[in-house]
Amino acid sequence: MTQDDASIPLDHYRNAQQIAFAPLTFQAARVALERGVLAAVEKSRKRGITIAEVAEAAGLERYAVRVLLEGCLSLDLVSYEPTERSEHGAEGRYRLTLSGKLMLHDPLVGINMRFVHDVCYRGAFDLERAIDEKRPAGLEVFGSWPTIYAGLSELPVQVKKSWFDFDHVYSDGVFPVVAKQVLGARPKNLLDVGGNTGKWAVLCTGLDPDLRITILDHPGQLAVATRNAHEAGCADRIGAHPIDLLDHTQPFPLGYDAVWMSQCLDCFSEADIVEILRRGRAALAPGGVLYVLESFWDRQASEIGRNAVTALSLYFTCMANGTSRMYHSDDLRQCVEAAGLVLGSETELGSHTLFSCTAA
């Protein structure tokens, strides 16, 4: 099969070729963004800009600018219009496309790109090994932990920053909305399973002065959450309970009006999810509610959202734990039922879905 095969639509062939070179062109786009090349092109506006002018504006050699811009050209981040020839060869003028503007200015694009580069890029080389060995083989570029969560507090500073920026951007917008729904039932105490940095706990204690929360997580993460609670002035109402969620012999503390699992279950295999949900069910007081907040790939409003969510499964495979993924909503329904819970309601909240469950 060749490019000359008339039976192949050109856009499909282009897509296949772009995938083949994707690791290289990703880095071209990233470096052009970080080193001011795209910003220099944007400043030229409709007039366009030559390689020599970009080199002067960005403080780079002409050779560097040339290979970066030609890499960005293949991604449609810039356009090119040939003009005169000079002693340096064909000059031409580059202009920024709408995709290039998004690369420069869209916060979510920037956060995703830094997450992929800082956290995932080197480890992705070992995706095949991670699949074969059912463990996060790519994580070895940073350390020898069994999962990324066990070593999160020890990751290099920039890697950790990009991880948390990514983690928070997908929860910051929905947390205030969903907190009103969860706290509307007036729980007196809440168990935050996988509470991470304590952002949810701090938010909720600010909304309800009578609420008490216990965070379950790795000791390293609990240290961060406890520090954040102290800084927010609510440490007296936020407790910390260290636990390895993968050790299913460790019970959850009992007697909670609400058990909260936000973007937590996608960090585990389906078998582990069932066991975690069972322990969550056991932690409920009579009449208590277990809440699950997740981004299901089948519940995204657009192809863009679906593709981003399914791509995240590859991070879980090679970097996070080697066994989990972003789930279809039916997968979680089956886990809920297997854990002895009844799914009471499903609430759509943008790219997230909230499950409200009670003990069967």
TORKOL-4160 file (C-alpha; in steps of 0.2 Angstrom, whole numbers, padded with zeros to 4 digits, m for minus):
360
<pt num="1" X="0000" Y="0000" Z="0000"/>
<pt num="2" X="0007" Y="0017" Z="m0005"/>
<pt num="3" X="0003" Y="0035" Z="m0006"/>
<pt num="4" X="m0001" Y="0033" Z="m0024"/>
<pt num="5" X="m0015" Y="0020" Z="m0021"/>
<pt num="6" X="m0030" Y="0030" Z="m0027"/>
<pt num="7" X="m0042" Y="0020" Z="m0016"/>
<pt num="8" X="m0035" Y="0029" Z="0000"/>
<pt num="9" X="m0042" Y="0046" Z="0004"/>
<pt num="10" X="m0028" Y="0058" Z="0006"/>
<pt num="11" X="m0034" Y="0064" Z="0023"/>
<pt num="12" X="m0032" Y="0046" Z="0030"/>
<pt num="13" X="m0015" Y="0044" Z="0023"/>
<pt num="14" X="m0010" Y="0061" Z="0030"/>
<pt num="15" X="m0016" Y="0055" Z="0047"/>
<pt num="16" X="m0007" Y="0039" Z="0047"/>
<pt num="17" X="0009" Y="0048" Z="0042"/>
<pt num="18" X="0007" Y="0061" Z="0055"/>
<pt num="19" X="0005" Y="0048" Z="0068"/>
<pt num="20" X="0022" Y="0040" Z="0062"/>
<pt num="21" X="0031" Y="0056" Z="0066"/>
<pt num="22" X="0021" Y="0062" Z="0081"/>
<pt num="23" X="0034" Y="0061" Z="0094"/>
<pt num="24" X="0046" Y="0072" Z="0084"/>
<pt num="25" X="0033" Y="0085" Z="0079"/>
<pt num="26" X="0026" Y="0085" Z="0097"/>
<pt num="27" X="0043" Y="0091" Z="0103"/>
<pt num="28" X="0044" Y="0103" Z="0089"/>
<pt num="29" X="0028" Y="0111" Z="0094"/>
<pt num="30" X="0033" Y="0111" Z="0112"/>
<pt num="31" X="0050" Y="0119" Z="0109"/>
<pt num="32" X="0043" Y="0132" Z="0097"/>
<pt num="33" X="0031" Y="0137" Z="0111"/>
<pt num="34" X="0043" Y="0137" Z="0125"/>
<pt num="35" X="0057" Y="0146" Z="0116"/>
<pt num="36" X="0046" Y="0160" Z="0109"/>
<pt num="37" X="0045" Y="0155" Z="0091"/>
<pt num="38" X="0026" Y="0154" Z="0090"/>
<pt num="39" X="0025" Y="0171" Z="0100"/>
<pt num="40" X="0036" Y="0179" Z="0087"/>
<pt num="41" X="0026" Y="0173" Z="0073"/>
<pt num="42" X="0010" Y="0179" Z="0081"/>
<pt num="43" X="0017" Y="0197" Z="0084"/>
<pt num="44" X="0020" Y="0198" Z="0065"/>
<pt num="45" X="0001" Y="0197" Z="0063"/>
<pt num="46" X="m0005" Y="0197" Z="0044"/>
<pt num="47" X="0011" Y="0203" Z="0038"/>
<pt num="48" X="0020" Y="0187" Z="0042"/>
<pt num="49" X="0038" Y="0185" Z="0047"/>
<pt num="50" X="0054" Y="0178" Z="0040"/>
<pt num="51" X="0065" Y="0165" Z="0048"/>
<pt num="52" X="0078" Y="0178" Z="0051"/>
<pt num="53" X="0066" Y="0189" Z="0060"/>
<pt num="54" X="0060" Y="0175" Z="0071"/>
<pt num="55" X="0078" Y="0171" Z="0075"/>
<pt num="56" X="0082" Y="0189" Z="0081"/>
<pt num="57" X="0066" Y="0190" Z="0091"/>
<pt num="58" X="0067" Y="0173" Z="0099"/>
<pt num="59" X="0086" Y="0174" Z="0101"/>
<pt num="60" X="0089" Y="0157" Z="0092"/>
<pt num="61" X="0100" Y="0152" Z="0078"/>
<pt num="62" X="0092" Y="0152" Z="0060"/>
<pt num="63" X="0095" Y="0133" Z="0059"/>
<pt num="64" X="0085" Y="0130" Z="0075"/>
<pt num="65" X="0071" Y="0142" Z="0070"/>
<pt num="66" X="0070" Y="0134" Z="0052"/>
<pt num="67" X="0068" Y="0116" Z="0059"/>
<pt num="68" X="0055" Y="0121" Z="0072"/>
<pt num="69" X="0044" Y="0131" Z="0060"/>
<pt num="70" X="0045" Y="0117" Z="0047"/>
<pt num="71" X="0040" Y="0105" Z="0061"/>
<pt num="72" X="0025" Y="0116" Z="0066"/>
<pt num="73" X="0020" Y="0118" Z="0048"/>
<pt num="74" X="0017" Y="0100" Z="0047"/>
<pt num="75" X="0005" Y="0102" Z="0062"/>
<pt num="76" X="m0004" Y="0117" Z="0054"/>
<pt num="77" X="0002" Y="0128" Z="0068"/>
<pt num="78" X="0009" Y="0140" Z="0056"/>
<pt num="79" X="0006" Y="0143" Z="0037"/>
<pt num="80" X="0020" Y="0147" Z="0025"/>
<pt num="81" X="0020" Y="0159" Z="0009"/>
<pt num="82" X="0035" Y="0158" Z="m0002"/>
<pt num="83" X="0042" Y="0175" Z="m0007"/>
<pt num="84" X="0059" Y="0180" Z="m0013"/>
<pt num="85" X="0075" Y="0170" Z="m0013"/>
<pt num="86" X="0090" Y="0176" Z="m0003"/>
<pt num="87" X="0108" Y="0171" Z="0000"/>
<pt num="88" X="0101" Y="0161" Z="0014"/>
<pt num="89" X="0089" Y="0151" Z="0002"/>
<pt num="90" X="0070" Y="0153" Z="0001"/>
<pt num="91" X="0064" Y="0165" Z="0014"/>
<pt num="92" X="0046" Y="0165" Z="0014"/>
<pt num="93" X="0034" Y="0172" Z="0027"/>
<pt num="94" X="0026" Y="0162" Z="0041"/>
<pt num="95" X="0010" Y="0166" Z="0049"/>
<pt num="96" X="0001" Y="0159" Z="0065"/>
<pt num="97" X="m0015" Y="0148" Z="0062"/>
<pt num="98" X="m0029" Y="0147" Z="0073"/>
<pt num="99" X="m0022" Y="0130" Z="0080"/>
<pt num="100" X="m0006" Y="0140" Z="0083"/>
<pt num="101" X="m0016" Y="0153" Z="0093"/>
<pt num="102" X="m0024" Y="0139" Z="0104"/>
<pt num="103" X="m0006" Y="0132" Z="0107"/>
<pt num="104" X="m0001" Y="0149" Z="0113"/>
<pt num="105" X="m0016" Y="0154" Z="0123"/>
<pt num="106" X="m0027" Y="0140" Z="0128"/>
<pt num="107" X="m0024" Y="0136" Z="0146"/>
<pt num="108" X="m0030" Y="0118" Z="0145"/>
<pt num="109" X="m0019" Y="0114" Z="0129"/>
<pt num="110" X="m0004" Y="0121" Z="0139"/>
<pt num="111" X="m0007" Y="0110" Z="0154"/>
<pt num="112" X="m0010" Y="0095" Z="0144"/>
<pt num="113" X="0006" Y="0098" Z="0134"/>
<pt num="114" X="0017" Y="0100" Z="0150"/>
<pt num="115" X="0009" Y="0085" Z="0158"/>
<pt num="116" X="0013" Y="0074" Z="0143"/>
<pt num="117" X="0031" Y="0081" Z="0141"/>
<pt num="118" X="0036" Y="0081" Z="0159"/>
<pt num="119" X="0026" Y="0066" Z="0166"/>
<pt num="120" X="0023" Y="0054" Z="0152"/>
<pt num="121" X="0035" Y="0057" Z="0137"/>
<pt num="122" X="0050" Y="0047" Z="0142"/>
<pt num="123" X="0040" Y="0033" Z="0151"/>
<pt num="124" X="0029" Y="0031" Z="0136"/>
<pt num="125" X="0043" Y="0022" Z="0127"/>
<pt num="126" X="0040" Y="0008" Z="0138"/>
<pt num="127" X="0021" Y="0006" Z="0135"/>
<pt num="128" X="0023" Y="m0011" Z="0127"/>
<pt num="129" X="0033" Y="m0017" Z="0142"/>
<pt num="130" X="0020" Y="m0010" Z="0154"/>
<pt num="131" X="0006" Y="m0019" Z="0144"/>
<pt num="132" X="0016" Y="m0036" Z="0144"/>
<pt num="133" X="0021" Y="m0034" Z="0163"/>
<pt num="134" X="0005" Y="m0027" Z="0169"/>
<pt num="135" X="0014" Y="m0013" Z="0179"/>
<pt num="136" X="0019" Y="0005" Z="0176"/>
<pt num="137" X="0036" Y="0001" Z="0168"/>
<pt num="138" X="0038" Y="0019" Z="0161"/>
<pt num="139" X="0038" Y="0025" Z="0179"/>
<pt num="140" X="0056" Y="0019" Z="0181"/>
<pt num="141" X="0062" Y="0035" Z="0173"/>
<pt num="142" X="0058" Y="0043" Z="0190"/>
<pt num="143" X="0060" Y="0029" Z="0203"/>
<pt num="144" X="0056" Y="0012" Z="0208"/>
<pt num="145" X="0039" Y="0014" Z="0216"/>
<pt num="146" X="0025" Y="0001" Z="0212"/>
<pt num="147" X="0013" Y="0016" Z="0207"/>
<pt num="148" X="0015" Y="0034" Z="0204"/>
<pt num="149" X="0005" Y="0038" Z="0219"/>
<pt num="150" X="0017" Y="0030" Z="0231"/>
<pt num="151" X="0031" Y="0041" Z="0224"/>
<pt num="152" X="0021" Y="0057" Z="0220"/>
<pt num="153" X="0028" Y="0067" Z="0234"/>
<pt num="154" X="0046" Y="0062" Z="0228"/>
<pt num="155" X="0044" Y="0066" Z="0210"/>
<pt num="156" X="0056" Y="0080" Z="0203"/>
<pt num="157" X="0049" Y="0097" Z="0206"/>
<pt num="158" X="0044" Y="0101" Z="0188"/>
<pt num="159" X="0036" Y="0084" Z="0185"/>
<pt num="160" X="0026" Y="0085" Z="0201"/>
<pt num="161" X="0020" Y="0103" Z="0197"/>
<pt num="162" X="0014" Y="0097" Z="0179"/>
<pt num="163" X="0006" Y="0082" Z="0187"/>
<pt num="164" X="m0004" Y="0092" Z="0200"/>
<pt num="165" X="m0008" Y="0106" Z="0187"/>
<pt num="166" X="m0016" Y="0092" Z="0176"/>
<pt num="167" X="m0025" Y="0084" Z="0191"/>
<pt num="168" X="m0032" Y="0100" Z="0197"/>
<pt num="169" X="m0038" Y="0108" Z="0181"/>
<pt num="170" X="m0050" Y="0093" Z="0178"/>
<pt num="171" X="m0058" Y="0096" Z="0195"/>
<pt num="172" X="m0057" Y="0114" Z="0200"/>
<pt num="173" X="m0071" Y="0119" Z="0189"/>
<pt num="174" X="m0083" Y="0105" Z="0194"/>
<pt num="175" X="m0079" Y="0104" Z="0213"/>
<pt num="176" X="m0089" Y="0120" Z="0218"/>
<pt num="177" X="m0104" Y="0114" Z="0208"/>
<pt num="178" X="m0104" Y="0096" Z="0215"/>
<pt num="179" X="m0100" Y="0101" Z="0233"/>
<pt num="180" X="m0117" Y="0110" Z="0234"/>
<pt num="181" X="m0126" Y="0094" Z="0228"/>
<pt num="182" X="m0116" Y="0083" Z="0241"/>
<pt num="183" X="m0118" Y="0095" Z="0255"/>
<pt num="184" X="m0136" Y="0098" Z="0251"/>
<pt num="185" X="m0139" Y="0082" Z="0260"/>
<pt num="186" X="m0132" Y="0089" Z="0276"/>
<pt num="187" X="m0119" Y="0075" Z="0280"/>
<pt num="188" X="m0111" Y="0078" Z="0297"/>
<pt num="189" X="m0095" Y="0068" Z="0293"/>
<pt num="190" X="m0088" Y="0063" Z="0276"/>
<pt num="191" X="m0074" Y="0051" Z="0271"/>
<pt num="192" X="m0063" Y="0057" Z="0257"/>
<pt num="193" X="m0056" Y="0042" Z="0249"/>
<pt num="194" X="m0040" Y="0047" Z="0239"/>
<pt num="195" X="m0041" Y="0065" Z="0245"/>
<pt num="196" X="m0024" Y="0070" Z="0237"/>
<pt num="197" X="m0019" Y="0088" Z="0242"/>
<pt num="198" X="m0035" Y="0091" Z="0252"/>
<pt num="199" X="m0043" Y="0103" Z="0240"/>
<pt num="200" X="m0060" Y="0095" Z="0241"/>
<pt num="201" X="m0059" Y="0094" Z="0260"/>
<pt num="202" X="m0054" Y="0112" Z="0262"/>
<pt num="203" X="m0068" Y="0118" Z="0250"/>
<pt num="204" X="m0081" Y="0108" Z="0259"/>
<pt num="205" X="m0077" Y="0113" Z="0277"/>
<pt num="206" X="m0077" Y="0131" Z="0270"/>
<pt num="207" X="m0095" Y="0128" Z="0264"/>
<pt num="208" X="m0102" Y="0119" Z="0280"/>
<pt num="209" X="m0094" Y="0125" Z="0296"/>
<pt num="210" X="m0101" Y="0109" Z="0305"/>
<pt num="211" X="m0094" Y="0096" Z="0293"/>
<pt num="212" X="m0080" Y="0085" Z="0298"/>
<pt num="213" X="m0069" Y="0076" Z="0285"/>
<pt num="214" X="m0057" Y="0061" Z="0286"/>
<pt num="215" X="m0045" Y="0060" Z="0271"/>
<pt num="216" X="m0038" Y="0042" Z="0266"/>
<pt num="217" X="m0022" Y="0042" Z="0256"/>
<pt num="218" X="m0004" Y="0038" Z="0255"/>
<pt num="219" X="0006" Y="0045" Z="0270"/>
<pt num="220" X="0015" Y="0057" Z="0258"/>
<pt num="221" X="0000" Y="0064" Z="0251"/>
<pt num="222" X="m0008" Y="0066" Z="0268"/>
<pt num="223" X="0007" Y="0077" Z="0273"/>
<pt num="224" X="0003" Y="0088" Z="0259"/>
<pt num="225" X="m0016" Y="0088" Z="0263"/>
<pt num="226" X="m0013" Y="0091" Z="0281"/>
<pt num="227" X="m0002" Y="0106" Z="0278"/>
<pt num="228" X="m0015" Y="0114" Z="0266"/>
<pt num="229" X="m0028" Y="0111" Z="0279"/>
<pt num="230" X="m0017" Y="0121" Z="0292"/>
<pt num="231" X="m0014" Y="0135" Z="0279"/>
<pt num="232" X="m0033" Y="0136" Z="0276"/>
<pt num="233" X="m0037" Y="0137" Z="0295"/>
<pt num="234" X="m0048" Y="0121" Z="0295"/>
<pt num="235" X="m0036" Y="0107" Z="0301"/>
<pt num="236" X="m0046" Y="0105" Z="0317"/>
<pt num="237" X="m0060" Y="0098" Z="0306"/>
<pt num="238" X="m0050" Y="0088" Z="0293"/>
<pt num="239" X="m0042" Y="0071" Z="0299"/>
<pt num="240" X="m0030" Y="0060" Z="0290"/>
<pt num="241" X="m0030" Y="0041" Z="0289"/>
<pt num="242" X="m0015" Y="0034" Z="0281"/>
<pt num="243" X="m0019" Y="0019" Z="0270"/>
<pt num="244" X="m0013" Y="0008" Z="0255"/>
<pt num="245" X="m0029" Y="0007" Z="0245"/>
<pt num="246" X="m0023" Y="m0008" Z="0236"/>
<pt num="247" X="m0021" Y="m0018" Z="0252"/>
<pt num="248" X="m0039" Y="m0024" Z="0253"/>
<pt num="249" X="m0036" Y="m0031" Z="0271"/>
<pt num="250" X="m0035" Y="m0013" Z="0278"/>
<pt num="251" X="m0053" Y="m0008" Z="0282"/>
<pt num="252" X="m0059" Y="0010" Z="0280"/>
<pt num="253" X="m0065" Y="0019" Z="0296"/>
<pt num="254" X="m0083" Y="0017" Z="0299"/>
<pt num="255" X="m0099" Y="0027" Z="0302"/>
<pt num="256" X="m0099" Y="0041" Z="0289"/>
<pt num="257" X="m0114" Y="0050" Z="0282"/>
<pt num="258" X="m0105" Y="0052" Z="0265"/>
<pt num="259" X="m0091" Y="0043" Z="0257"/>
<pt num="260" X="m0083" Y="0053" Z="0243"/>
<pt num="261" X="m0072" Y="0046" Z="0228"/>
<pt num="262" X="m0068" Y="0059" Z="0216"/>
<pt num="263" X="m0058" Y="0054" Z="0200"/>
<pt num="264" X="m0050" Y="0040" Z="0211"/>
<pt num="265" X="m0057" Y="0024" Z="0205"/>
<pt num="266" X="m0050" Y="0027" Z="0187"/>
<pt num="267" X="m0033" Y="0024" Z="0196"/>
<pt num="268" X="m0037" Y="0006" Z="0199"/>
<pt num="269" X="m0042" Y="m0010" Z="0190"/>
<pt num="270" X="m0060" Y="m0016" Z="0190"/>
<pt num="271" X="m0056" Y="m0030" Z="0202"/>
<pt num="272" X="m0048" Y="m0017" Z="0214"/>
<pt num="273" X="m0062" Y="m0005" Z="0211"/>
<pt num="274" X="m0075" Y="m0018" Z="0217"/>
<pt num="275" X="m0065" Y="m0020" Z="0233"/>
<pt num="276" X="m0063" Y="m0002" Z="0236"/>
<pt num="277" X="m0082" Y="0001" Z="0234"/>
<pt num="278" X="m0085" Y="m0013" Z="0246"/>
<pt num="279" X="m0075" Y="m0005" Z="0259"/>
<pt num="280" X="m0083" Y="0011" Z="0255"/>
<pt num="281" X="m0100" Y="0003" Z="0257"/>
<pt num="282" X="m0095" Y="m0004" Z="0274"/>
<pt num="283" X="m0089" Y="0014" Z="0280"/>
<pt num="284" X="m0107" Y="0021" Z="0277"/>
<pt num="285" X="m0118" Y="0025" Z="0292"/>
<pt num="286" X="m0136" Y="0019" Z="0290"/>
<pt num="287" X="m0144" Y="0030" Z="0277"/>
<pt num="288" X="m0127" Y="0036" Z="0271"/>
<pt num="289" X="m0123" Y="0039" Z="0252"/>
<pt num="290" X="m0107" Y="0035" Z="0243"/>
<pt num="291" X="m0103" Y="0047" Z="0229"/>
<pt num="292" X="m0092" Y="0043" Z="0214"/>
<pt num="293" X="m0086" Y="0057" Z="0202"/>
<pt num="294" X="m0078" Y="0052" Z="0186"/>
<pt num="295" X="m0075" Y="0057" Z="0168"/>
<pt num="296" X="m0082" Y="0043" Z="0157"/>
<pt num="297" X="m0076" Y="0042" Z="0139"/>
<pt num="298" X="m0094" Y="0038" Z="0133"/>
<pt num="299" X="m0101" Y="0053" Z="0142"/>
<pt num="300" X="m0090" Y="0067" Z="0134"/>
<pt num="301" X="m0100" Y="0080" Z="0124"/>
<pt num="302" X="m0087" Y="0080" Z="0109"/>
<pt num="303" X="m0074" Y="0070" Z="0100"/>
<pt num="304" X="m0061" Y="0081" Z="0107"/>
<pt num="305" X="m0066" Y="0077" Z="0125"/>
<pt num="306" X="m0068" Y="0058" Z="0121"/>
<pt num="307" X="m0050" Y="0058" Z="0113"/>
<pt num="308" X="m0042" Y="0067" Z="0128"/>
<pt num="309" X="m0050" Y="0055" Z="0141"/>
<pt num="310" X="m0046" Y="0039" Z="0131"/>
<pt num="311" X="m0028" Y="0045" Z="0129"/>
<pt num="312" X="m0026" Y="0047" Z="0148"/>
<pt num="313" X="m0028" Y="0028" Z="0149"/>
<pt num="314" X="m0011" Y="0026" Z="0141"/>
<pt num="315" X="m0004" Y="0037" Z="0155"/>
<pt num="316" X="m0012" Y="0025" Z="0168"/>
<pt num="317" X="m0004" Y="0010" Z="0159"/>
<pt num="318" X="0014" Y="0016" Z="0157"/>
<pt num="319" X="0016" Y="0028" Z="0171"/>
<pt num="320" X="0003" Y="0027" Z="0185"/>
<pt num="321" X="0000" Y="0009" Z="0189"/>
<pt num="322" X="m0001" Y="m0003" Z="0173"/>
<pt num="323" X="m0019" Y="m0009" Z="0177"/>
<pt num="324" X="m0031" Y="0005" Z="0176"/>
<pt num="325" X="m0039" Y="0016" Z="0163"/>
<pt num="326" X="m0053" Y="0029" Z="0160"/>
<pt num="327" X="m0069" Y="0019" Z="0160"/>
<pt num="328" X="m0085" Y="0018" Z="0151"/>
<pt num="329" X="m0100" Y="0022" Z="0162"/>
<pt num="330" X="m0106" Y="0004" Z="0160"/>
<pt num="331" X="m0090" Y="m0003" Z="0168"/>
<pt num="332" X="m0092" Y="0007" Z="0184"/>
<pt num="333" X="m0111" Y="0003" Z="0185"/>
<pt num="334" X="m0106" Y="m0016" Z="0185"/>
<pt num="335" X="m0093" Y="m0013" Z="0198"/>
<pt num="336" X="m0105" Y="m0003" Z="0209"/>
<pt num="337" X="m0117" Y="m0018" Z="0208"/>
<pt num="338" X="m0104" Y="m0031" Z="0212"/>
<pt num="339" X="m0099" Y="m0021" Z="0227"/>
<pt num="340" X="m0116" Y="m0023" Z="0234"/>
<pt num="341" X="m0122" Y="m0005" Z="0231"/>
<pt num="342" X="m0137" Y="0002" Z="0222"/>
<pt num="343" X="m0135" Y="0016" Z="0210"/>
<pt num="344" X="m0148" Y="0029" Z="0215"/>
<pt num="345" X="m0144" Y="0043" Z="0202"/>
<pt num="346" X="m0132" Y="0049" Z="0189"/>
<pt num="347" X="m0129" Y="0068" Z="0187"/>
<pt num="348" X="m0120" Y="0075" Z="0171"/>
<pt num="349" X="m0109" Y="0089" Z="0176"/>
<pt num="350" X="m0100" Y="0094" Z="0160"/>
<pt num="351" X="m0086" Y="0082" Z="0156"/>
<pt num="352" X="m0090" Y="0073" Z="0173"/>
<pt num="353" X="m0103" Y="0061" Z="0179"/>
<pt num="354" X="m0108" Y="0060" Z="0198"/>
<pt num="355" X="m0115" Y="0043" Z="0204"/>
<pt num="356" X="m0124" Y="0043" Z="0220"/>
<pt num="357" X="m0125" Y="0025" Z="0228"/>
<pt num="358" X="m0132" Y="0017" Z="0243"/>
<pt num="359" X="m0130" Y="0001" Z="0252"/>
<pt num="360" X="m0140" Y="m0013" Z="0244"/>
